[in-house]
Amino acid sequence: MNKTDLIEHIAQQADISKAAAGRALDALIDGVSSTLRKGGSVTLVGFGTFAVSTRPAREGRNPRTGEAIKIKKARTPKFRPGKALKDAVN
């Protein structure tokens, strides 16, 4: 399912126009993104939690030359599924 398919599904389920469903989906994505950018987390009960984790700086290897390189620390988004989502999938 891609974004267009999801917008169509939202529009059908909520009985709203595709334009309104698209704006609602964009607002949701923007809200989650801005909260994660600030270091917060977003919990949707039954669905899951979006959060940010920090990977520490480490030393890696260039696969082509084998030379040691330094990899900077990075903040990465994570998603932890909720119980209801896990049960629905299994």
PyMOL Python script that loads the backbone (N, CA, C, O; Angstrom):
from pymol import cmd

cmd.read_pdbstr("""\
ATOM      1  N   MET A   1       0.857  -1.177   0.000  1.00  0.00           N
ATOM      2  CA  MET A   1       0.000   0.000   0.000  1.00  0.00           C
ATOM      3  C   MET A   1       0.898   1.234   0.000  1.00  0.00           C
ATOM      4  O   MET A   1       1.830   1.325   0.800  1.00  0.00           O
ATOM      5  N   ASN A   2       0.628   2.168  -0.879  1.00  0.00           N
ATOM      6  CA  ASN A   2       1.384   3.412  -0.900  1.00  0.00           C
ATOM      7  C   ASN A   2       0.503   4.551  -0.371  1.00  0.00           C
ATOM      8  O   ASN A   2      -0.625   4.323   0.067  1.00  0.00           O
ATOM      9  N   LYS A   3       1.032   5.772  -0.417  1.00  0.00           N
ATOM     10  CA  LYS A   3       0.316   6.906   0.162  1.00  0.00           C
ATOM     11  C   LYS A   3      -1.031   7.146  -0.533  1.00  0.00           C
ATOM     12  O   LYS A   3      -2.022   7.452   0.131  1.00  0.00           O
ATOM     13  N   THR A   4      -1.073   7.011  -1.855  1.00  0.00           N
ATOM     14  CA  THR A   4      -2.319   7.210  -2.602  1.00  0.00           C
ATOM     15  C   THR A   4      -3.373   6.188  -2.196  1.00  0.00           C
ATOM     16  O   THR A   4      -4.541   6.527  -2.008  1.00  0.00           O
ATOM     17  N   ASP A   5      -2.948   4.930  -2.062  1.00  0.00           N
ATOM     18  CA  ASP A   5      -3.880   3.884  -1.633  1.00  0.00           C
ATOM     19  C   ASP A   5      -4.399   4.171  -0.224  1.00  0.00           C
ATOM     20  O   ASP A   5      -5.581   3.980   0.062  1.00  0.00           O
ATOM     21  N   LEU A   6      -3.513   4.626   0.643  1.00  0.00           N
ATOM     22  CA  LEU A   6      -3.905   4.929   2.015  1.00  0.00           C
ATOM     23  C   LEU A   6      -4.899   6.092   2.051  1.00  0.00           C
ATOM     24  O   LEU A   6      -5.859   6.062   2.821  1.00  0.00           O
ATOM     25  N   ILE A   7      -4.675   7.106   1.227  1.00  0.00           N
ATOM     26  CA  ILE A   7      -5.605   8.241   1.165  1.00  0.00           C
ATOM     27  C   ILE A   7      -6.983   7.769   0.690  1.00  0.00           C
ATOM     28  O   ILE A   7      -8.004   8.190   1.234  1.00  0.00           O
ATOM     29  N   GLU A   8      -7.012   6.909  -0.311  1.00  0.00           N
ATOM     30  CA  GLU A   8      -8.287   6.375  -0.791  1.00  0.00           C
ATOM     31  C   GLU A   8      -9.000   5.577   0.301  1.00  0.00           C
ATOM     32  O   GLU A   8     -10.217   5.676   0.462  1.00  0.00           O
ATOM     33  N   HIS A   9      -8.230   4.787   1.046  1.00  0.00           N
ATOM     34  CA  HIS A   9      -8.816   3.988   2.136  1.00  0.00           C
ATOM     35  C   HIS A   9      -9.391   4.897   3.225  1.00  0.00           C
ATOM     36  O   HIS A   9     -10.500   4.666   3.707  1.00  0.00           O
ATOM     37  N   ILE A  10      -8.642   5.920   3.607  1.00  0.00           N
ATOM     38  CA  ILE A  10      -9.115   6.856   4.635  1.00  0.00           C
ATOM     39  C   ILE A  10     -10.386   7.553   4.160  1.00  0.00           C
ATOM     40  O   ILE A  10     -11.344   7.691   4.920  1.00  0.00           O
ATOM     41  N   ALA A  11     -10.391   7.989   2.906  1.00  0.00           N
ATOM     42  CA  ALA A  11     -11.552   8.691   2.363  1.00  0.00           C
ATOM     43  C   ALA A  11     -12.789   7.799   2.387  1.00  0.00           C
ATOM     44  O   ALA A  11     -13.882   8.260   2.714  1.00  0.00           O
ATOM     45  N   GLN A  12     -12.621   6.525   2.041  1.00  0.00           N
ATOM     46  CA  GLN A  12     -13.756   5.595   2.053  1.00  0.00           C
ATOM     47  C   GLN A  12     -14.250   5.334   3.472  1.00  0.00           C
ATOM     48  O   GLN A  12     -15.450   5.411   3.737  1.00  0.00           O
ATOM     49  N   GLN A  13     -13.334   5.028   4.379  1.00  0.00           N
ATOM     50  CA  GLN A  13     -13.705   4.673   5.744  1.00  0.00           C
ATOM     51  C   GLN A  13     -14.333   5.850   6.502  1.00  0.00           C
ATOM     52  O   GLN A  13     -15.279   5.666   7.269  1.00  0.00           O
ATOM     53  N   ALA A  14     -13.807   7.046   6.284  1.00  0.00           N
ATOM     54  CA  ALA A  14     -14.299   8.214   7.019  1.00  0.00           C
ATOM     55  C   ALA A  14     -15.406   8.942   6.265  1.00  0.00           C
ATOM     56  O   ALA A  14     -15.974   9.906   6.779  1.00  0.00           O
ATOM     57  N   ASP A  15     -15.716   8.493   5.052  1.00  0.00           N
ATOM     58  CA  ASP A  15     -16.745   9.117   4.221  1.00  0.00           C
ATOM     59  C   ASP A  15     -16.456  10.607   4.013  1.00  0.00           C
ATOM     60  O   ASP A  15     -17.319  11.462   4.211  1.00  0.00           O
ATOM     61  N   ILE A  16     -15.209  10.889   3.607  1.00  0.00           N
ATOM     62  CA  ILE A  16     -14.779  12.256   3.301  1.00  0.00           C
ATOM     63  C   ILE A  16     -14.129  12.255   1.919  1.00  0.00           C
ATOM     64  O   ILE A  16     -13.888  11.194   1.343  1.00  0.00           O
ATOM     65  N   SER A  17     -13.852  13.428   1.398  1.00  0.00           N
ATOM     66  CA  SER A  17     -13.230  13.518   0.076  1.00  0.00           C
ATOM     67  C   SER A  17     -11.768  13.086   0.149  1.00  0.00           C
ATOM     68  O   SER A  17     -11.157  13.082   1.218  1.00  0.00           O
ATOM     69  N   LYS A  18     -11.220  12.722  -1.010  1.00  0.00           N
ATOM     70  CA  LYS A  18      -9.810  12.332  -1.063  1.00  0.00           C
ATOM     71  C   LYS A  18      -8.915  13.510  -0.698  1.00  0.00           C
ATOM     72  O   LYS A  18      -7.862  13.322  -0.088  1.00  0.00           O
ATOM     73  N   ALA A  19      -9.319  14.716  -1.064  1.00  0.00           N
ATOM     74  CA  ALA A  19      -8.529  15.906  -0.730  1.00  0.00           C
ATOM     75  C   ALA A  19      -8.455  16.095   0.786  1.00  0.00           C
ATOM     76  O   ALA A  19      -7.392  16.388   1.332  1.00  0.00           O
ATOM     77  N   ALA A  20      -9.592  15.925   1.456  1.00  0.00           N
ATOM     78  CA  ALA A  20      -9.616  16.061   2.923  1.00  0.00           C
ATOM     79  C   ALA A  20      -8.812  14.946   3.572  1.00  0.00           C
ATOM     80  O   ALA A  20      -8.103  15.179   4.551  1.00  0.00           O
ATOM     81  N   ALA A  21      -8.916  13.735   3.033  1.00  0.00           N
ATOM     82  CA  ALA A  21      -8.154  12.606   3.577  1.00  0.00           C
ATOM     83  C   ALA A  21      -6.666  12.835   3.384  1.00  0.00           C
ATOM     84  O   ALA A  21      -5.869  12.505   4.262  1.00  0.00           O
ATOM     85  N   GLY A  22      -6.283  13.396   2.244  1.00  0.00           N
ATOM     86  CA  GLY A  22      -4.874  13.704   1.984  1.00  0.00           C
ATOM     87  C   GLY A  22      -4.344  14.746   2.952  1.00  0.00           C
ATOM     88  O   GLY A  22      -3.229  14.621   3.458  1.00  0.00           O
ATOM     89  N   ARG A  23      -5.142  15.775   3.209  1.00  0.00           N
ATOM     90  CA  ARG A  23      -4.722  16.805   4.177  1.00  0.00           C
ATOM     91  C   ARG A  23      -4.612  16.223   5.578  1.00  0.00           C
ATOM     92  O   ARG A  23      -3.697  16.575   6.322  1.00  0.00           O
ATOM     93  N   ALA A  24      -5.536  15.332   5.950  1.00  0.00           N
ATOM     94  CA  ALA A  24      -5.492  14.708   7.276  1.00  0.00           C
ATOM     95  C   ALA A  24      -4.245  13.838   7.420  1.00  0.00           C
ATOM     96  O   ALA A  24      -3.578  13.871   8.455  1.00  0.00           O
ATOM     97  N   LEU A  25      -3.931  13.063   6.388  1.00  0.00           N
ATOM     98  CA  LEU A  25      -2.746  12.208   6.441  1.00  0.00           C
ATOM     99  C   LEU A  25      -1.480  13.058   6.501  1.00  0.00           C
ATOM    100  O   LEU A  25      -0.568  12.752   7.269  1.00  0.00           O
ATOM    101  N   ASP A  26      -1.414  14.125   5.698  1.00  0.00           N
ATOM    102  CA  ASP A  26      -0.252  15.018   5.733  1.00  0.00           C
ATOM    103  C   ASP A  26      -0.102  15.667   7.101  1.00  0.00           C
ATOM    104  O   ASP A  26       1.020  15.836   7.579  1.00  0.00           O
ATOM    105  N   ALA A  27      -1.210  16.034   7.740  1.00  0.00           N
ATOM    106  CA  ALA A  27      -1.169  16.640   9.071  1.00  0.00           C
ATOM    107  C   ALA A  27      -0.656  15.640  10.102  1.00  0.00           C
ATOM    108  O   ALA A  27       0.108  16.002  10.997  1.00  0.00           O
ATOM    109  N   LEU A  28      -1.074  14.387   9.978  1.00  0.00           N
ATOM    110  CA  LEU A  28      -0.596  13.346  10.891  1.00  0.00           C
ATOM    111  C   LEU A  28       0.900  13.147  10.729  1.00  0.00           C
ATOM    112  O   LEU A  28       1.633  13.112  11.717  1.00  0.00           O
ATOM    113  N   ILE A  29       1.355  13.018   9.503  1.00  0.00           N
ATOM    114  CA  ILE A  29       2.784  12.813   9.245  1.00  0.00           C
ATOM    115  C   ILE A  29       3.596  14.003   9.732  1.00  0.00           C
ATOM    116  O   ILE A  29       4.661  13.825  10.323  1.00  0.00           O
ATOM    117  N   ASP A  30       3.103  15.221   9.490  1.00  0.00           N
ATOM    118  CA  ASP A  30       3.802  16.424   9.935  1.00  0.00           C
ATOM    119  C   ASP A  30       3.855  16.492  11.460  1.00  0.00           C
ATOM    120  O   ASP A  30       4.878  16.872  12.030  1.00  0.00           O
ATOM    121  N   GLY A  31       2.764  16.127  12.117  1.00  0.00           N
ATOM    122  CA  GLY A  31       2.742  16.142  13.586  1.00  0.00           C
ATOM    123  C   GLY A  31       3.718  15.153  14.191  1.00  0.00           C
ATOM    124  O   GLY A  31       4.423  15.474  15.148  1.00  0.00           O
ATOM    125  N   VAL A  32       3.760  13.951  13.635  1.00  0.00           N
ATOM    126  CA  VAL A  32       4.700  12.937  14.136  1.00  0.00           C
ATOM    127  C   VAL A  32       6.130  13.399  13.878  1.00  0.00           C
ATOM    128  O   VAL A  32       6.981  13.301  14.762  1.00  0.00           O
ATOM    129  N   SER A  33       6.399  13.901  12.674  1.00  0.00           N
ATOM    130  CA  SER A  33       7.754  14.342  12.320  1.00  0.00           C
ATOM    131  C   SER A  33       8.240  15.471  13.221  1.00  0.00           C
ATOM    132  O   SER A  33       9.369  15.434  13.709  1.00  0.00           O
ATOM    133  N   SER A  34       7.393  16.474  13.442  1.00  0.00           N
ATOM    134  CA  SER A  34       7.818  17.609  14.267  1.00  0.00           C
ATOM    135  C   SER A  34       8.028  17.198  15.722  1.00  0.00           C
ATOM    136  O   SER A  34       8.935  17.708  16.380  1.00  0.00           O
ATOM    137  N   THR A  35       7.213  16.295  16.225  1.00  0.00           N
ATOM    138  CA  THR A  35       7.390  15.821  17.601  1.00  0.00           C
ATOM    139  C   THR A  35       8.698  15.042  17.734  1.00  0.00           C
ATOM    140  O   THR A  35       9.428  15.218  18.708  1.00  0.00           O
ATOM    141  N   LEU A  36       8.994  14.184  16.759  1.00  0.00           N
ATOM    142  CA  LEU A  36      10.245  13.417  16.798  1.00  0.00           C
ATOM    143  C   LEU A  36      11.446  14.339  16.639  1.00  0.00           C
ATOM    144  O   LEU A  36      12.480  14.111  17.268  1.00  0.00           O
ATOM    145  N   ARG A  37      11.333  15.369  15.817  1.00  0.00           N
ATOM    146  CA  ARG A  37      12.419  16.320  15.616  1.00  0.00           C
ATOM    147  C   ARG A  37      12.780  16.997  16.941  1.00  0.00           C
ATOM    148  O   ARG A  37      13.946  17.293  17.199  1.00  0.00           O
ATOM    149  N   LYS A  38      11.762  17.237  17.778  1.00  0.00           N
ATOM    150  CA  LYS A  38      11.984  17.878  19.076  1.00  0.00           C
ATOM    151  C   LYS A  38      12.462  16.895  20.135  1.00  0.00           C
ATOM    152  O   LYS A  38      12.761  17.294  21.261  1.00  0.00           O
ATOM    153  N   GLY A  39      12.537  15.607  19.786  1.00  0.00           N
ATOM    154  CA  GLY A  39      13.014  14.609  20.732  1.00  0.00           C
ATOM    155  C   GLY A  39      11.912  13.913  21.507  1.00  0.00           C
ATOM    156  O   GLY A  39      12.202  13.109  22.393  1.00  0.00           O
ATOM    157  N   GLY A  40      10.655  14.198  21.199  1.00  0.00           N
ATOM    158  CA  GLY A  40       9.534  13.582  21.893  1.00  0.00           C
ATOM    159  C   GLY A  40       9.159  12.242  21.275  1.00  0.00           C
ATOM    160  O   GLY A  40       9.848  11.734  20.390  1.00  0.00           O
ATOM    161  N   SER A  41       8.072  11.688  21.751  1.00  0.00           N
ATOM    162  CA  SER A  41       7.566  10.434  21.195  1.00  0.00           C
ATOM    163  C   SER A  41       6.055  10.573  20.985  1.00  0.00           C
ATOM    164  O   SER A  41       5.393  11.381  21.636  1.00  0.00           O
ATOM    165  N   VAL A  42       5.532   9.770  20.068  1.00  0.00           N
ATOM    166  CA  VAL A  42       4.102   9.781  19.762  1.00  0.00           C
ATOM    167  C   VAL A  42       3.566   8.381  19.998  1.00  0.00           C
ATOM    168  O   VAL A  42       4.043   7.422  19.391  1.00  0.00           O
ATOM    169  N   THR A  43       2.573   8.253  20.878  1.00  0.00           N
ATOM    170  CA  THR A  43       1.982   6.959  21.186  1.00  0.00           C
ATOM    171  C   THR A  43       0.545   6.936  20.702  1.00  0.00           C
ATOM    172  O   THR A  43      -0.266   7.777  21.089  1.00  0.00           O
ATOM    173  N   LEU A  44       0.237   5.967  19.852  1.00  0.00           N
ATOM    174  CA  LEU A  44      -1.125   5.731  19.398  1.00  0.00           C
ATOM    175  C   LEU A  44      -1.551   4.412  20.041  1.00  0.00           C
ATOM    176  O   LEU A  44      -1.127   3.339  19.611  1.00  0.00           O
ATOM    177  N   VAL A  45      -2.383   4.496  21.062  1.00  0.00           N
ATOM    178  CA  VAL A  45      -2.756   3.337  21.855  1.00  0.00           C
ATOM    179  C   VAL A  45      -3.325   2.244  20.947  1.00  0.00           C
ATOM    180  O   VAL A  45      -4.227   2.485  20.145  1.00  0.00           O
ATOM    181  N   GLY A  46      -2.781   1.054  21.094  1.00  0.00           N
ATOM    182  CA  GLY A  46      -3.211  -0.084  20.296  1.00  0.00           C
ATOM    183  C   GLY A  46      -2.447  -0.217  18.991  1.00  0.00           C
ATOM    184  O   GLY A  46      -2.379  -1.310  18.428  1.00  0.00           O
ATOM    185  N   PHE A  47      -1.871   0.871  18.499  1.00  0.00           N
ATOM    186  CA  PHE A  47      -1.132   0.825  17.232  1.00  0.00           C
ATOM    187  C   PHE A  47       0.361   0.737  17.473  1.00  0.00           C
ATOM    188  O   PHE A  47       1.017  -0.182  16.984  1.00  0.00           O
ATOM    189  N   GLY A  48       0.913   1.695  18.232  1.00  0.00           N
ATOM    190  CA  GLY A  48       2.342   1.651  18.518  1.00  0.00           C
ATOM    191  C   GLY A  48       2.883   2.999  18.933  1.00  0.00           C
ATOM    192  O   GLY A  48       2.139   3.965  19.106  1.00  0.00           O
ATOM    193  N   THR A  49       4.206   3.045  19.092  1.00  0.00           N
ATOM    194  CA  THR A  49       4.883   4.247  19.547  1.00  0.00           C
ATOM    195  C   THR A  49       6.009   4.604  18.592  1.00  0.00           C
ATOM    196  O   THR A  49       6.842   3.766  18.247  1.00  0.00           O
ATOM    197  N   PHE A  50       6.019   5.865  18.173  1.00  0.00           N
ATOM    198  CA  PHE A  50       7.122   6.412  17.386  1.00  0.00           C
ATOM    199  C   PHE A  50       8.031   7.147  18.362  1.00  0.00           C
ATOM    200  O   PHE A  50       7.553   7.950  19.163  1.00  0.00           O
ATOM    201  N   ALA A  51       9.328   6.887  18.308  1.00  0.00           N
ATOM    202  CA  ALA A  51      10.274   7.540  19.205  1.00  0.00           C
ATOM    203  C   ALA A  51      11.596   7.734  18.476  1.00  0.00           C
ATOM    204  O   ALA A  51      11.801   7.208  17.382  1.00  0.00           O
ATOM    205  N   VAL A  52      12.486   8.496  19.100  1.00  0.00           N
ATOM    206  CA  VAL A  52      13.812   8.744  18.545  1.00  0.00           C
ATOM    207  C   VAL A  52      14.829   8.071  19.445  1.00  0.00           C
ATOM    208  O   VAL A  52      14.758   8.193  20.668  1.00  0.00           O
ATOM    209  N   SER A  53      15.778   7.360  18.844  1.00  0.00           N
ATOM    210  CA  SER A  53      16.866   6.797  19.625  1.00  0.00           C
ATOM    211  C   SER A  53      18.176   7.331  19.057  1.00  0.00           C
ATOM    212  O   SER A  53      18.244   7.734  17.895  1.00  0.00           O
ATOM    213  N   THR A  54      19.197   7.329  19.877  1.00  0.00           N
ATOM    214  CA  THR A  54      20.494   7.841  19.470  1.00  0.00           C
ATOM    215  C   THR A  54      21.482   6.694  19.366  1.00  0.00           C
ATOM    216  O   THR A  54      21.690   5.946  20.321  1.00  0.00           O
ATOM    217  N   ARG A  55      22.088   6.567  18.191  1.00  0.00           N
ATOM    218  CA  ARG A  55      23.151   5.579  18.011  1.00  0.00           C
ATOM    219  C   ARG A  55      24.462   6.270  18.332  1.00  0.00           C
ATOM    220  O   ARG A  55      24.722   7.352  17.805  1.00  0.00           O
ATOM    221  N   PRO A  56      25.295   5.685  19.176  1.00  0.00           N
ATOM    222  CA  PRO A  56      26.547   6.342  19.543  1.00  0.00           C
ATOM    223  C   PRO A  56      27.544   6.353  18.373  1.00  0.00           C
ATOM    224  O   PRO A  56      27.424   5.578  17.424  1.00  0.00           O
ATOM    225  N   ALA A  57      28.524   7.248  18.472  1.00  0.00           N
ATOM    226  CA  ALA A  57      29.596   7.275  17.484  1.00  0.00           C
ATOM    227  C   ALA A  57      30.381   5.969  17.606  1.00  0.00           C
ATOM    228  O   ALA A  57      30.521   5.408  18.692  1.00  0.00           O
ATOM    229  N   ARG A  58      30.887   5.503  16.466  1.00  0.00           N
ATOM    230  CA  ARG A  58      31.625   4.241  16.495  1.00  0.00           C
ATOM    231  C   ARG A  58      32.641   4.214  15.366  1.00  0.00           C
ATOM    232  O   ARG A  58      32.654   5.085  14.498  1.00  0.00           O
ATOM    233  N   GLU A  59      33.474   3.217  15.395  1.00  0.00           N
ATOM    234  CA  GLU A  59      34.463   3.058  14.339  1.00  0.00           C
ATOM    235  C   GLU A  59      33.992   1.957  13.399  1.00  0.00           C
ATOM    236  O   GLU A  59      33.569   0.890  13.844  1.00  0.00           O
ATOM    237  N   GLY A  60      34.065   2.216  12.116  1.00  0.00           N
ATOM    238  CA  GLY A  60      33.657   1.239  11.124  1.00  0.00           C
ATOM    239  C   GLY A  60      34.777   0.999  10.134  1.00  0.00           C
ATOM    240  O   GLY A  60      35.886   1.504  10.309  1.00  0.00           O
ATOM    241  N   ARG A  61      34.494   0.234   9.100  1.00  0.00           N
ATOM    242  CA  ARG A  61      35.480  -0.075   8.071  1.00  0.00           C
ATOM    243  C   ARG A  61      34.914   0.256   6.699  1.00  0.00           C
ATOM    244  O   ARG A  61      33.744  -0.008   6.422  1.00  0.00           O
ATOM    245  N   ASN A  62      35.745   0.835   5.843  1.00  0.00           N
ATOM    246  CA  ASN A  62      35.390   1.041   4.450  1.00  0.00           C
ATOM    247  C   ASN A  62      35.445  -0.333   3.791  1.00  0.00           C
ATOM    248  O   ASN A  62      36.513  -0.944   3.758  1.00  0.00           O
ATOM    249  N   PRO A  63      34.324  -0.841   3.264  1.00  0.00           N
ATOM    250  CA  PRO A  63      34.327  -2.198   2.720  1.00  0.00           C
ATOM    251  C   PRO A  63      35.241  -2.358   1.495  1.00  0.00           C
ATOM    252  O   PRO A  63      35.714  -3.462   1.224  1.00  0.00           O
ATOM    253  N   ARG A  64      35.488  -1.299   0.775  1.00  0.00           N
ATOM    254  CA  ARG A  64      36.328  -1.390  -0.421  1.00  0.00           C
ATOM    255  C   ARG A  64      37.812  -1.476  -0.071  1.00  0.00           C
ATOM    256  O   ARG A  64      38.549  -2.273  -0.652  1.00  0.00           O
ATOM    257  N   THR A  65      38.251  -0.638   0.897  1.00  0.00           N
ATOM    258  CA  THR A  65      39.682  -0.573   1.203  1.00  0.00           C
ATOM    259  C   THR A  65      40.049  -1.229   2.530  1.00  0.00           C
ATOM    260  O   THR A  65      41.216  -1.544   2.763  1.00  0.00           O
ATOM    261  N   GLY A  66      39.063  -1.435   3.402  1.00  0.00           N
ATOM    262  CA  GLY A  66      39.351  -1.988   4.722  1.00  0.00           C
ATOM    263  C   GLY A  66      39.860  -0.946   5.693  1.00  0.00           C
ATOM    264  O   GLY A  66      40.190  -1.263   6.836  1.00  0.00           O
ATOM    265  N   GLU A  67      39.927   0.313   5.238  1.00  0.00           N
ATOM    266  CA  GLU A  67      40.426   1.399   6.066  1.00  0.00           C
ATOM    267  C   GLU A  67      39.426   1.730   7.179  1.00  0.00           C
ATOM    268  O   GLU A  67      38.217   1.737   6.948  1.00  0.00           O
ATOM    269  N   ALA A  68      39.935   2.004   8.386  1.00  0.00           N
ATOM    270  CA  ALA A  68      39.082   2.369   9.518  1.00  0.00           C
ATOM    271  C   ALA A  68      38.530   3.774   9.296  1.00  0.00           C
ATOM    272  O   ALA A  68      39.261   4.680   8.895  1.00  0.00           O
ATOM    273  N   ILE A  69      37.233   3.949   9.559  1.00  0.00           N
ATOM    274  CA  ILE A  69      36.604   5.260   9.452  1.00  0.00           C
ATOM    275  C   ILE A  69      35.791   5.523  10.714  1.00  0.00           C
ATOM    276  O   ILE A  69      35.365   4.600  11.409  1.00  0.00           O
ATOM    277  N   LYS A  70      35.591   6.797  10.986  1.00  0.00           N
ATOM    278  CA  LYS A  70      34.784   7.178  12.145  1.00  0.00           C
ATOM    279  C   LYS A  70      33.365   7.462  11.671  1.00  0.00           C
ATOM    280  O   LYS A  70      33.159   8.214  10.718  1.00  0.00           O
ATOM    281  N   ILE A  71      32.398   6.861  12.335  1.00  0.00           N
ATOM    282  CA  ILE A  71      30.989   7.078  12.032  1.00  0.00           C
ATOM    283  C   ILE A  71      30.420   7.942  13.157  1.00  0.00           C
ATOM    284  O   ILE A  71      30.510   7.588  14.332  1.00  0.00           O
ATOM    285  N   LYS A  72      29.830   9.088  12.778  1.00  0.00           N
ATOM    286  CA  LYS A  72      29.307  10.023  13.774  1.00  0.00           C
ATOM    287  C   LYS A  72      28.063   9.442  14.458  1.00  0.00           C
ATOM    288  O   LYS A  72      27.396   8.553  13.927  1.00  0.00           O
ATOM    289  N   LYS A  73      27.775   9.969  15.648  1.00  0.00           N
ATOM    290  CA  LYS A  73      26.542   9.556  16.313  1.00  0.00           C
ATOM    291  C   LYS A  73      25.366  10.050  15.492  1.00  0.00           C
ATOM    292  O   LYS A  73      25.467  11.059  14.795  1.00  0.00           O
ATOM    293  N   ALA A  74      24.251   9.338  15.575  1.00  0.00           N
ATOM    294  CA  ALA A  74      23.080   9.684  14.770  1.00  0.00           C
ATOM    295  C   ALA A  74      21.808   9.451  15.554  1.00  0.00           C
ATOM    296  O   ALA A  74      21.712   8.527  16.362  1.00  0.00           O
ATOM    297  N   ARG A  75      20.833  10.309  15.299  1.00  0.00           N
ATOM    298  CA  ARG A  75      19.494  10.123  15.864  1.00  0.00           C
ATOM    299  C   ARG A  75      18.654   9.439  14.805  1.00  0.00           C
ATOM    300  O   ARG A  75      18.634   9.873  13.654  1.00  0.00           O
ATOM    301  N   THR A  76      17.962   8.374  15.180  1.00  0.00           N
ATOM    302  CA  THR A  76      17.158   7.636  14.208  1.00  0.00           C
ATOM    303  C   THR A  76      15.745   7.431  14.746  1.00  0.00           C
ATOM    304  O   THR A  76      15.559   7.204  15.942  1.00  0.00           O
ATOM    305  N   PRO A  77      14.752   7.512  13.865  1.00  0.00           N
ATOM    306  CA  PRO A  77      13.377   7.242  14.302  1.00  0.00           C
ATOM    307  C   PRO A  77      13.170   5.742  14.467  1.00  0.00           C
ATOM    308  O   PRO A  77      13.710   4.943  13.702  1.00  0.00           O
ATOM    309  N   LYS A  78      12.397   5.375  15.453  1.00  0.00           N
ATOM    310  CA  LYS A  78      12.066   3.971  15.723  1.00  0.00           C
ATOM    311  C   LYS A  78      10.558   3.842  15.871  1.00  0.00           C
ATOM    312  O   LYS A  78       9.875   4.793  16.251  1.00  0.00           O
ATOM    313  N   PHE A  79      10.050   2.657  15.565  1.00  0.00           N
ATOM    314  CA  PHE A  79       8.631   2.370  15.770  1.00  0.00           C
ATOM    315  C   PHE A  79       8.524   1.078  16.547  1.00  0.00           C
ATOM    316  O   PHE A  79       9.102   0.061  16.163  1.00  0.00           O
ATOM    317  N   ARG A  80       7.779   1.119  17.649  1.00  0.00           N
ATOM    318  CA  ARG A  80       7.525  -0.068  18.462  1.00  0.00           C
ATOM    319  C   ARG A  80       6.046  -0.387  18.351  1.00  0.00           C
ATOM    320  O   ARG A  80       5.218   0.381  18.842  1.00  0.00           O
ATOM    321  N   PRO A  81       5.687  -1.503  17.718  1.00  0.00           N
ATOM    322  CA  PRO A  81       4.264  -1.818  17.555  1.00  0.00           C
ATOM    323  C   PRO A  81       3.585  -2.114  18.886  1.00  0.00           C
ATOM    324  O   PRO A  81       4.198  -2.647  19.812  1.00  0.00           O
ATOM    325  N   GLY A  82       2.300  -1.756  18.962  1.00  0.00           N
ATOM    326  CA  GLY A  82       1.506  -2.027  20.155  1.00  0.00           C
ATOM    327  C   GLY A  82       0.931  -3.434  20.130  1.00  0.00           C
ATOM    328  O   GLY A  82       1.001  -4.117  19.108  1.00  0.00           O
ATOM    329  N   LYS A  83       0.370  -3.866  21.237  1.00  0.00           N
ATOM    330  CA  LYS A  83      -0.157  -5.221  21.366  1.00  0.00           C
ATOM    331  C   LYS A  83      -1.266  -5.499  20.351  1.00  0.00           C
ATOM    332  O   LYS A  83      -1.287  -6.570  19.745  1.00  0.00           O
ATOM    333  N   ALA A  84      -2.175  -4.561  20.158  1.00  0.00           N
ATOM    334  CA  ALA A  84      -3.290  -4.786  19.235  1.00  0.00           C
ATOM    335  C   ALA A  84      -2.788  -4.978  17.806  1.00  0.00           C
ATOM    336  O   ALA A  84      -3.325  -5.807  17.071  1.00  0.00           O
ATOM    337  N   LEU A  85      -1.771  -4.228  17.407  1.00  0.00           N
ATOM    338  CA  LEU A  85      -1.204  -4.373  16.062  1.00  0.00           C
ATOM    339  C   LEU A  85      -0.503  -5.722  15.928  1.00  0.00           C
ATOM    340  O   LEU A  85      -0.644  -6.400  14.911  1.00  0.00           O
ATOM    341  N   LYS A  86       0.246  -6.105  16.947  1.00  0.00           N
ATOM    342  CA  LYS A  86       0.913  -7.417  16.923  1.00  0.00           C
ATOM    343  C   LYS A  86      -0.104  -8.543  16.821  1.00  0.00           C
ATOM    344  O   LYS A  86       0.082  -9.493  16.061  1.00  0.00           O
ATOM    345  N   ASP A  87      -1.187  -8.429  17.599  1.00  0.00           N
ATOM    346  CA  ASP A  87      -2.226  -9.467  17.560  1.00  0.00           C
ATOM    347  C   ASP A  87      -2.918  -9.514  16.198  1.00  0.00           C
ATOM    348  O   ASP A  87      -3.244 -10.596  15.709  1.00  0.00           O
ATOM    349  N   ALA A  88      -3.143  -8.359  15.587  1.00  0.00           N
ATOM    350  CA  ALA A  88      -3.803  -8.312  14.285  1.00  0.00           C
ATOM    351  C   ALA A  88      -2.946  -8.955  13.199  1.00  0.00           C
ATOM    352  O   ALA A  88      -3.471  -9.574  12.274  1.00  0.00           O
ATOM    353  N   VAL A  89      -1.640  -8.810  13.313  1.00  0.00           N
ATOM    354  CA  VAL A  89      -0.736  -9.378  12.324  1.00  0.00           C
ATOM    355  C   VAL A  89      -0.583 -10.886  12.518  1.00  0.00           C
ATOM    356  O   VAL A  89      -0.484 -11.639  11.550  1.00  0.00           O
ATOM    357  N   ASN A  90      -0.564 -11.307  13.758  1.00  0.00           N
ATOM    358  CA  ASN A  90      -0.400 -12.739  14.049  1.00  0.00           C
ATOM    359  C   ASN A  90      -1.729 -13.369  14.132  1.00  0.00           C
ATOM    360  O   ASN A  90      -1.829 -14.573  14.369  1.00  0.00           O
TER     361      ASN A  90
END
""", "prot")
cmd.dss("prot")
cmd.show_as("cartoon", "prot")
cmd.util.cbc("prot")
cmd.orient("prot")
